[in-house]
């Protein structure tokens, strides 16, 4: 075979199909199927041309991201486009095997958007904004399951390695799951999972949330004009992660979650021993992981452009057990994280 013949071979089987057929294939894929559209774009140059030749290319990627429950992170770089968001998600995280991330998360997000948001087949950001304004008429707001599947860096690991310097939220947060047996698994670091980070935190989507503060200023207002994402919530909570907790904080938590408290600290531990393990918010969250949020109500917000505001209360669950017969005095996992 000559070199010329070898070089003339098509680079993809799609190169031999007429462009009309490629356009039909593209048209058959739901616009909400973000992962398939990005994969198709990369499958062949002629497919890429179909997307790029569209006069409304950015509007297409915008609609695909929105319907997939993917948004802009607050304070996003001015040069960020919806296309770059789509490609970031799929290039870095599109085939993540965590059950609450990757393709599974995109599909679940789409179901939430379709069920709770009154959007057209190809929504624009303006349409999303208008739909958000109508959300105050909804009696219940569902939080993303991801609010049960994240955790902050463990105090044990930080103390053992002397990591008492400040860590940015994306380096100090991890995806959580019962199959994860170790503290702070590097493959589940928050910064490596843009699909989880960019997923909307609630369905229907809100531009402002208020999270009631159960301990040490852990909570507060969360805002994003494009729709509050998981990253916005996690970033807000992380601001107080290393603040000291008071006895009053712990008493409130104990009364609110008596069963979980007894699971984490069974009989045989005196008050002094318990307090030695619960000095900061990070310590508390090591034993009691976030377990989603309970919707309270809609209300006005101090900034009119962010109304309406959804008010939530954080929920917790016992995640570690401090055993009385543990010679190392190191808590062991309860693996109570929901599937």
N, C-alpha and C positions, 0 to 999 in steps of 0.2 A: 504494500500500500504506500502510495507516495505521500510525502510530507504535506503537499498541497491538499490532497484528498482528506488527510487526517484533520487538517486545520479547518476544513470547510464543514465538518460535521456540526450539527446544531448543539449548542451547549445545554439545551433542555428539550425534553419531548414537547414542551409547549411551544417551542420555536417553529414547529412544523404545522401548528394549527392556525387557521385563519383568524384574524383579529376579531371578527364578528363572534366566533365561537368563544374566544377568551372573554369577550364582553358579556356573553350570556352566562358563563360560569361565574364571573364576578357578581352579576346581577342576582344570581340565585342564592348568594350567601347573605344571610340576614345582616343588616348593618350593625346589629348588636354583637356579632361574633367577631370581636376585636382580634382575637388570636389568629383566626383563620385568615382575616384580611391582611394582617402583617406577614404571615407566612406566604400567602399568595403573592404579595408584593415582591417578596424576596425569591420566589420560585423561578422567575424568568424576567429578563429585561422588558419583554413585551407586556407582561402584567404590570410592571412598575410604570410603564408608559401610560397604561390605561388610567392609573390613579393620578399620575402627574399631569396628564392632559385634561383632567377634569377642571373646569373653571372654578369649581367650588371645592378644591382639594382640602383646604384647611377645615371648611365646614363639614366635610365628610368625616375627617378624623375626629373633629369635635363631637359630632353626633355619635360616632362609634364609641368614644370614650365615655360620654355621658350615659349612654344606654348600658354600658358595661359597669356603671357605678364607679368610674374613675374620674378624679378631679384634680384641680390644681392645688398644690400645697401653698399655704399662706406664705407671702413674701417670695413667691416664685421669681426666678430670674426673668427680666423683661424680655429676653430673647427666646424664652421657652414657647414652643408651639404645641398644638394638640398632636401633631404628627410626631414630634420628638417625645412627647409623653407616651404615646402608643408604642413607639419603638423601644423606649427605655423599659417599659413594663414587660414587653415580650422578649427582648434580648436578654434581660437580666433575670427574669422571674416567670416567664411564660409557661415553663414546664416544671415549676417547683412541685415537689412531692408532698409538701405539707398539706394536710387535708383542708386547711382554711386559707390556702394561698393558691397561686398559679391559676390554671384553667378552672379548677373547682370554684375558686373565689369569684372569678369573672362571671361564671354561669349563675352563681347564687346572687351576685350583685344585680345581674340583669333581671332575675325574677323579682327582686325587691323593687327595682325601678319600674318595671311593668305593672306590678301590683299596687304600688303606693303613689306613683307619680302620673299625673295626667299629661302625657307627652305624645307628640306625633311620632310618625315612623322615622323622621329625621330631624330631631330636635336641635335647636340652636341654644346658645347660652342665654339669650334673652328669653326664650320660651321656658328654660329651666328656672330662671329667676321669677318669671310670672307664676310658674307652678308652685314654687316655694312659698310665694305670698298667699296662696290658697290653702297652704298646709294647716293654718291655724283653725280651719274648720274640721280638721281630722281629730277624732277623739283619742287616738292612741298612736304613739310613735315607737317603732321598733328599732332597737339598736343593732348594729352589726355584730354578728357572732365573734368577730375579731376582738371585741371588748372582753371576751372571756379567754382569749388565747394570746395574751401578751404578758410579759413580765419584765421587771427591771433587773439590772445586774445584781447578783447575790452579794450580800455583805460578807459572807464567808470567804469568797474568792478574792474580794478586794482587800480584805485584811491579810490573807495569806500571802498575797503578792505585793502588799504595800501600795495598792492603787488608791490612795486617798486624794489624788488630784482630781480635778473636775473632768468628767467625761461628757461629751456631747450626747444628746438624746439618742441619735442614730447609732452610737457605739455602745450605749448603756441600756439598750432595750432589745428584747428577744421575743420571737414567736414561741408560744408554749403549746405543749401537747402531752398527753399521758405517756406516749412512747418515748419522749425525750427524758432520759434518765440522768443526765448530767446538768450541772449548773452552767449557765452562760455558754451554750454550744455555739461555736463560731459560725457554723453554716446557717444558723437561724438569727444572726444579728440583724437588727431592724434595717440597717442601711442597705442590706443585700436583697430586700424584698419590696420593691416599689409598688407592686400590685397591692400588697397589704397596706403599705403606707398611704397610698393614694385612694384607697377605697373610701367611699362615703361612710361616715360614722353612724348615720341613721337613715331609715326609710320610713316616711318620706324625708328627703334631704332638707336640712336646715342651714341657714347662714349664721346662726348664733345658738349656742347652747350655754346653759348655766348648770354646772355640776356642783351640787351641794357639797360642802367641805366636811367630811366626817372626822378628819384628824389633821392637825397641824397645817392648816391652810392648803390641804391636798384637794384641789379642785378649783372652781371659779369659772369665769367667763371664757368661752372658746369661740373665736370668730373667724369667718372666712367668707368673703363676698361671693366666692364661686361655689360655696357649699362646704360645710365642715367635713374634713377627712379624718381618718384614723390618726394620721400623723399630727394633725392639729390637737386632737384630744391628748394623745400620748405626750406631746411636747409640753402642753399646759400642765399635766400632772407631774411631769418630770422636774418642773421648776422647784418643787418643794421636797424632792426625794431624800435629801440629806438633812432636812430640818429635824430638830429634836422634837420628840413627842412628850406630852405631859401625862401625869397620872389620870387627869380628867379625860384626855383623849382615849386612853386605854380603857377606862371605866365605861365610856360611851360605847366603844367597840365591843367590850365584853357583854354589856347588857343587850346590845342589838344582835349579837351573834353568839348567844350562850352555847349552843350545841357545837359550833365550830371552835369556840374557845376551848371547850373541854376536849375536843379531838386533838388540838394542837398541844395543849398543856394538861395532860391527864393528872389524876391525883398523885401526890408525892412530890410535887414541885412547890416550893414556898414562893412567896411574893418576891423576895430579893432575887432568887434565881431567875424567875420569869423576867423581871425588869432588866436584868443584865443582858437579856437577849432582845429587848425591845426599846432601844435607845433612840432610834431615828425612824422616820417614815419608811426608809428602805428596809430596816429590820422588820417592821410590822408587815410590810408587803411580801417579805420572804416567807412568813408563816401564813399570811392571809392574802391570797392573790385576788386581783379584781375579778369579779364574776358578772360582768355586764352592768347595765344601768336600768333603773326603773323609772319610767316616764311619770312625771308629776302633772305638768300642765304647760300650756302655751301662755306667754305673757309678752307685754311690750318690752322693748329694749331701749337703752338710753340713746343709741344711735338709730335713727329711723330707717336708714338704708339696710340695717341688719335685721329688721323685724320680719316675722315674729320670732321670738326666742323660745326654745324648748327647754324646760327645766327638768333635770334628772337627778336621781339619787344613786350614788355608787353602791354596788353590791359586792360582797366579799365571800370567799370560801376558804376553809382551812386547806393548806397546801403542804404543810410540814408538821412533823410530830417531834417534840422534844422528849425523848424517852428517859425514864428514870434509871434504866440499867445500861445506858449507853456510856461506855468508858471514855469515849472521845468527846462526849457532850456535844456532838454534831447532830443537828436535826436530820431526820430522814424524810424523804418524800412520801406523801400520802397518795400521790397520783390521782387526785380528785378532779383534775382538769377535765371538763366535759369533752366528749368526742367531737 
